[in-house]
Amino acid sequence: MKKICYFINSDWYFDLHWLERAIAAKKNGYQVHIICRFNGDLFINKFDELGFFCYPINLKERSLSIFGFVFLIIKLLPILKSINPDIIHSITIKPIILGGIFSRLKKKAFVANIVGLGRVFSYDNYLYLLIRFFVIRIYRFIFKNQKSRIIFEHEFDKVSLSKYINFYHDQTQVIDGAGVDTALFPYKSEGKLNRPIVFFAGRMLKNKGLKTLVDIRKKLKLEGLAFDLIVAGIEVPDDPHSIPASLIKKWHEDGDISWLGTRNDIAELIDKSSIVALPTMYPEGVPRILIEACAIGRPCIAYNSGGCKSIIEDGVTGFLVDKGNENAFELKLKELLMNPELRHELGKNGRALVAEKFSSKKVISRTLSVYYSLT
């Protein structure tokens, strides 16, 4: 039996974005191993029951500590040697660097998933410029491995990274986001509501844009246009860009948002909403919440950041606003709030786009084809 080792930052992220692909790999004859940071036993138990092998590791994705990085290497090498995988599939920058170097030195097949270029390629302060300098050179070393493949979530990241690295023929592929199971996210027309509901979901980071929505809601309320702002997501207190828990609590108590915390019923929450909004400034892959929203038939509005434009076709499945233009975002959101017929039309178009490009069946099939090409 061929062994595939997924190497990723955190358990919840693997569960949300990669579980379907791992299950499909197992069904197709691969023994599945998972290396990541596990917070407690919840996901370890879940993955064990699925027949996966789990290896907890203290990976702090936002830490820039050299000592921490060295300790991580010391911890990781015996794990990879004991697994002896046929394919290492790394997701996000640190796993790509560490898994990629091991694969190159040990002549292993390697898959790197670029799920947005992240802060290293987006921030231009001296520290991140220095980190970028070294990351590019490590990537060049890693991707000289003839048995390596790079999967991007959208074309823009592929073009951007191609400026720094000369990929060889057929080494790269664009697979559109994580994909969603269209049976679990079925199309449903918007229900009758006393007033529209705008839904926001994501990590509670400042650059994801929740404050923008809070400010817009206050402005439109003064104009007599009220809507409910429902918020679900994951708090990340160890991130320097996190929204303080005290501020989230204040917004909730003041009635600016309805804070739901972390939820596992996103499909139901989207179904009960009118619009899904994501004024993100973050260098995204293809945000899963936007794919899920389109699958259910809800129009989306987002800044043109990262892979948002892969799922939002401006004026077709929603509105795409120039990054950081809050006034334009307010106007387009207002247009959606005041026009239920437009919301219905854009929602139907979104469902058709997901069925065409973003269904989990298509994403799984294309991912498995990458594995087959390497084993």
NORRABEL-V608301 format. One line per field, one symbol per residue. phi: phi as a letter, one per 20 degrees, with the letter a starting at -180 (. if undefined). A space follows every 10 residues. Layout:
phi = ???
This chain:
phi = .fdddecbfc ffffffdcfg fffffffdne edccdaeden dgegfffgfe neddcfbedd fefdffffff ffffffgfff ffflfecddd cmffgfffff fgfffelefb cddednfmfg ededfgffff fggffgffgg ffefffddcc ddebffffff fffdcefegm fdbddfmemc fffecffbff ffcfbfdddc brfedgeenf ggffffgfff ffendebede ccrdfcfeef dffggffgff gffenfcded mfcdcggfff geedbdcbfe dffffdgfff ffffgendfd cbffclegff deegnddrcd dggnefffff fffffffecf ffgfffffff ffffffcdff gfffgfffff fffdc
